[in-house]
Amino acid sequence: MQGMIERHDRKMVEEALDHQAGVVLLGPRQVGKTTLAQDIAESREAVYLDMERRADRQVLEEPDLYLDQQAGRLVVIDEVQLMPDLFKALRGQIDRRRRQGHRTGQFLLLGSASNTLLQQSAESLAGRVSYHELTPFMPLEVGGDAKASLWLRGGFPDSFLAPSDRASLTWREDFIRTYLERDIPSFGLRIPAETLRRFWTMLAHEQGGLLNAAKLAANLGVSGQSVARYLDLLVDLMLVRRLQPWHANAGKRLVKSPKVYIRDPGLTHALLGIESPEDLLGHPVVGGSWEGFCIEALIAAAPRGTEASFYRSSAGAEIDLILKLPRGEIWAIEVKRTTAPKVTRGFHIAADDLGASKRILVYAGDHEVPGQGGLTAMPLVAALEQLAGE
């Protein structure tokens, strides 16, 4: 099903395998990591192991015995975070294979939780692997005509490609339930599923708002520490983005709280019971949902190594998204679901303060329109194409 849409990440992962001993491909469950890995494996000599299958786990109980026989092949290991002891063995394997002349394309490791995996692998595999994140489908992958559907349903392949909006919503509701009742407990975390669902739903209502941990804790009847733990978990599972405030200007009174977004708009809508385009356009979250959708797409399109943040001063100067590109350029981006290509004076004050080299308004119009102060208003896809060309 997913094969109908060409994943932009495939080329990046294949190039990384051609230069590195291994690649760690991260992304939430059901985002298409396995499909992508199997497509790559078909084009080279490879073996595939899934750590959710007992038989495959048993094969790796004495990893060196098995992996020594696979030297020269690409070994794909799915849900690798379920076998944390494997990382040390993989380090030894990579070093041994290098000595035998197999320097690149040895391991493709797939994982559904970022920090847990990174902590385990960063020490063991430093300098031996590169990390890539596979996001849900993004606008440049699905084409302009499908953008409205992508916003409503989100980019998880089975949700986006479902035969109807109702079938798509049902898939996402099942996805959320499975995460809460099965996947999160499998990480050894004891958080009541109902409490976490309520927390996730509160974040959906506040999509793109400043984090107010005290308010969330009071509404949930838990401590501030618990709220921090729940948020860390959803960020780690790559389901929520914690967008940090810009903080380089020590002399300015800048907001210190992060903004919080549910990363996939389809999950935001499922948590709020939004099924159809009409439901979405009439819902109070419509502005925050559109902003989150655009911000995720812009961050995904930016070059590797780009730093993302937002700007808000106590005086009211504000920028929705700041992208600091690897070469040091700063792009100031405002997102508005409007056809009027205008920004506030506060945007320009903030952009001057940052020394922004580009000022962009992503708006709901169809054309690029030059504005005052070096601003260009443009549709989302045009902004994504500019970023992808950097």
N, C-alpha and C positions, 0 to 999 in steps of 0.2 A: 504494500500500500504506500509506504513512505517513498519507495523507489520512484514514484511518479514525480517527486520533487527533488531536484538535485541539491544536495547539501553543500553549501559553500565551504564548510569545514573540511570536507573530504580531502581537497587538494592540500590544505595546510597540514593535516595529520600525515598524509603520505609524504610530503616534503620533509616533515620533522623526522619520520621514520628513516628517510634516506640519509639523514645527517646525524642521528642520535641512536644510541643503543635501544632506547625505549621511549614510549610516550604514555603519559597518564592522561586519559580522557575522562573529564569530570562532567557531571550533569545530573539533574534530578531523574528519578525513575521515570520510565515511559517516554523519555525525550528523544529516543532513537539511537542511543549509543550502540546497542547490540547490532541493530540493522547496519549502521555505518561501519562498525568493526567487521561484520561478516562480509560486507561489500568489498572492503579493503583486503580481507583475507582471501577472497576468491581470486584476486589478481596476483597472488604470490603463494609460495609454499608456506602453509600455516596450519596450526592446530588451535582449536577453540575449547576453552574450559570455563564452566559456569560454577562459581562458588556457592550458588544456591542449590546445586545438585549434589547429593551426598556422594554419588559415585565419583564425580570430578574432584570433590574435596579429598576423598580417600587417595586418589592418584597422587595428590600433592602432599600427603602426610609425611612422606620422605621425599621432599622436592628434588634434591639433587639426583636421586636415582632416575626419576622420570625426565627431568629437564636436560640432563646430560645427553639423553638419547635424541633430544629435539634440536641439538646445536645446528645452526644454519637455517632453521625455520623460524618464522614469526609465531610466537606463542601469545595468543589472546586470552587474557584472564578477566572474566566478567565478575562484577560485584566483589572486587579484590579486597575491599575493606572488611569483609567477613573473615578473612584469613590474615590478620595483622602480623603473624609470625613469619609470613612469607617474604617480607621485604628484605630481611638480612640475607636469606638464601638467594634472592634475586640479585642482590649486590655482588655476591660471590660468583653467580652465574655470568653476569655481565663482564666481570673482570677476567674470568677464565676464558670466556668466548673471545674476548679481545685478543688474548694471547694466542688463540687458535686462528686469528685472522677474521673472525666474525665481529665487525665493529659496529655495524648499524642494523636497524630494523629487526631487533631481537624480541622485543616485548611490547605489547599494546595492553595496557592495564586500564580497565573501566571501573569507575567508582561513583557512588551516589551521594557521597558526603565529603565536602571539601576539606575542612580543617582536620577532621579525624585522620583522613588519608594523608594530608600534607605533613602533619606532625610525624606520622609513622614513616613516611617515605622520604621526607626532606633530609633527615639525618642519614638514612641508609643509602639513598640513591642520588645524593647531591652531585651535580655535574654529570650524571649518567642518563638522566631522562629530562624531557621537557613536558610542561603541563599545558593542556588545552581544555577550554570549557565548551561543551556543546549546549547551546541554548535551544529552546523551542524554535519552531519556524519563525523567521523574521521577514519583514516586508519585501526585501530585495530577493528573497528566495521564492516567494509565492506569486509575485507579479502584482502590478497596480490594481487590477480589477478585483482581486481577492482581499484587498487591504481591510475593507469594512468587516468582512467575515472573520478575518484574522483578529481584528480588535475585539469583536464580540466573543468569539469562541476560544481565543488564545491559540498558541502555536504548538501545543502538544499534538503530535501527528494524528493520533486516533480521534482527538477532539476536533481538530481542524478539518479532517477529511470525512467526518461522520455524514451520513446521508441527510440529516435534518438538524435544525437547531435544538429540537427536543432530544434527539439521540446524542448530540454533542454534550448537552447539559447533563444528561444521565451519566455519560462516561466520566465527566469531571466530578460529579457528586460521588461516584464509586471510587475514583482516584483519591479524593480527599478522605473518604472513609477508610480506605485501605492504608493510606499513610498513617492516619491517626491510630488505627486499631492493630495494624500488623507491622508496618515498616519502622515506625519510631520505636515501639517496644523492642524490635530486633536489634537496636543499637544499645540495648541495656538501660534505656531511660524509663524511669517510673514517673510518668506524668499522666494524670487522668485524661483520657481522650476527650471527654466533654469539656474540661477546662481549657485544653489546648485549642479545641474547635472554637470556643467562645472568644479566646484571645485572637485567633486568626481572623475571625469574623469582625472583631473590633478593628483590627488593622485594615480590613477591607472597607469598612465605613469611613475610615480616616485616610484613605489612600492618598499618599503624597503629603501627609501632614507632618508637622514636627512631632518627634517622639515625646509624649508626656507620660513617663513611666508611673508617676504617682497617681494620675487619673486612671490609667489602665489597671494598676494594682488595686485601687479602691473599688472599681467596678467589678473586678474578678474576685475580690475578697482574699487576695494573696499578698505576699510581701513584694517590695520593689526588687529584691534579689531574685524572686521567682520570675517576675516579668523579664528581668535581664536574661535569665536562663532560657526562658521560652523563646525570646527573640534571638539569642545566640543560636539556638537549635534550628530555627526556621531559616536563618541566614546561612548556617552551615550546610543545610540541605538544599541550598540554592533556590529556595522558594520565595524568599523575601530579600529585598535589597535595603541595606542601611546606607543611605547616601550621606556622606560626611560634609559638614560645612567647611568652606574655605577658611583657612586660619592663618595665612601667611602675613596678613597686615596687622601687626601687633598694636598699632596705634588706634585702630578702629574698634568700635564696640560692635562686635559681630555675634550673631546667634551661635551658641555652642552646641545645641541639640541637633542630632541628625534628623533627616527626613526618612520616613519609612514607606516603602512601596512593596506590595505583593508583585512579584516580578512578571507573572503571566496574567494578562488581563482576564483570560477565561476563568482562572481560579478566583479572581476577585468577584467576577459576576456569578459564579456558582455559589460562593459563600453568601452572596446577597440574594440569591434566587432569581437572578436576571436571565431570562431565556431568549428574548427576541430583541431585534434592533429597537422596536418601539419601547419595550421595557427599559432598555438602556438609556435612550434619549430622554425619557421622562424621569430618570432617577437622579437624586441629588449627587451621586458619585460620578456622574458622567464627565465632569471636568477633570477630576483627579484621575479617573481611569484613563482618559485620553492622554493626559500628561505622563502617566506611568508607562503607557504603551510606547509613546514616542521616546521617552528617556531610555528605556531598555533597548529599543532598536538603535538609537544613536550610540549608546555605549558599546553595543555588540559590533557596530560597523566601524568603530574607531580603531586605529592601528594598535597592535599589541604594545603594552607598556604605557598606554594612555591612562592618566589619573582623572577620575571623575569626582566632582563635588558640586555644591551649590553655594550661593552667596546671599546672605541676608543680614543687613545691619539694623541696629536698633532705631536708626533714623528712617528706615523703610526702603532703602535701596536694595534691590533684589534681582537675582538671576536664577532661573530654574536649574540650569545645568552649565557647569564650567568643565570643559575638557582641556586638560594640559597634555598636549601631544608629546611623544618621545623627544622631538627636537626642541621642545620648550615653548612652542607656540601655544597661545591660550585662545580658545574659542568660547565666546559667551553666547549661550543659546536660550532663548525664551520660547515657551510652548503655550499656544493659545488656541482653543477650539473656536475660532472666530474667522470671519472672512475679511475683517478690517485689519489691514497690515500696520498696526501701530503698537508701540511699547511705551511704557511709562518713562518719565524723566529719570526715575530711580534706576532703571536698567542702564541708561547711559552713564550715570554717575558711577555705578558699580563697575561698568566695563572700563571706564577711564581709570578708575582706581587699580584695576587689575592689569592695565596695559594690554587689553585684549586685541589680538590681531584680526579676529573675525567676529562680527556681530550678526547673529542669525535669529530671525523669528520664524519658527515652524508654525504655520497657520493652516486653516482649512480651505484656503483658496487653491486655485489650479496653476497659478503663474508665479514666476519670480518677479518681485516688485522691489525696486530700490527705495530705501527710505532715508530719513535724516540720520546724520551722524555716522555714516558708513554702514548702516543696517541694511540687510537684505531679507525680505520676507519671502519664504518659499514653502512649497508643499514638503511633507515629510520625506518622500522618496528622493527629491532633489537634494535635500540635506544629507541623506544617507549616501547618495552617490558621490557627493563631494568628499565626505569622510572616508569612504571606501577607496577613493583615489589617492589619498594621502600616503 
